[in-house]
C-alpha cells in the first residue's frame, strides 16, 4: 500500500482520541514530522507538525537518548536503520 503523508496524518488524527500510544509519522525525504495532538499537549511541543525533525527531537527526548536517536534517524534516512528506540521527557 502506498499512503501519502497527509493520509497517514488523517489516520493518526482519527485514532488519537481512542489510543494510549502516541502515534507519529515522519517523512524522511521531506523531513516532515507529524505527532498526535495528544502527544503535542503532553510533551508541551509548540506544534504537532514540524520540519528539522532530528533537531526538534532534542526538545522532548531524554538527553541521554538523544545522540543515539540522532544516529538512528540518520541511518533511517539512508535506509539502514532497523529499529528506533528512545524515551520522551514528561512535560
HELIX and SHEET records of a PDB file:
HELIX    1   1 UNK A    5  UNK A   16  1                                  12    
HELIX    2   2 UNK A   37  UNK A   42  1                                   6    
HELIX    3   3 UNK A   53  UNK A   56  1                                   4    
HELIX    4   4 UNK A   57  UNK A   59  5                                   3    
HELIX    5   5 UNK A   63  UNK A   78  1                                  16    
SHEET    1   A 3 UNK A  24  UNK A  27  0                                        
SHEET    2   A 3 UNK A  32  UNK A  35 -1                                        
SHEET    3   A 3 UNK A  49  UNK A  51 -1                                        
END                                                                             
